[in-house]
């Protein structure tokens, strides 16, 4: 729903016909459009920084047994955290993973 609202906002802003008045240049119209688009909230602004794979899955309300949680903890520590070079990169990987999961379950 939020993604559709953003898409609708972008469509509305980009479909507005720019009227070139005397003294207005195309560059000014482009700058104006860019300013309007920059005011749209980013989807990722509402996504928390997940501290673990389990936290991400719990946030998505995916039911997990204790055994699966244990296995996922190991996978997270050994592979996902191990392959990220910084905390920022780990958070980005979690967001990418979250988006991929959401895409598959929708």
Residue, then its C-alpha position, 0 to 999 in steps of 0.5 A: x500500500x505504501x509503495x503504491x502511494x509513493x508510485x502514485x505521488x511520483x506519477x502525479x508529479x511527473x505527469x504535471x505539464x510544465x508551462x514555460x513562461x517567459x524567463x523560466x527555463x527547462x532547468x528550473x522546471x527540472x529543479x522544481x520537480x526534483x525538489x518535489x520528488x525529494x519530499x516523498x518519504x523513502x520506503x527504507x526510512x520506515x524500515x528498522x535496522x535489524x540486529x539479526x536475521x531472527x529479528x527480521x523474520x519476527x518483524x515479518x511475523x513469520x512463525x518459527x520453531x525453536x529449532x529453526x530459530x537456532x539454525x537461523x542464528x547460526x546461519x546469521x552469525x557464520x554467513x550473513x554477519x561474516x560476509x558483511x564488512x561493516x554494520x552499515x553493510x549488514x543493515x543493507x543486507x538485511x533490508x535487501x533480504x527483507x525486500x526479497x522475502x516480502x516480494x516472495x510472500x506477497 
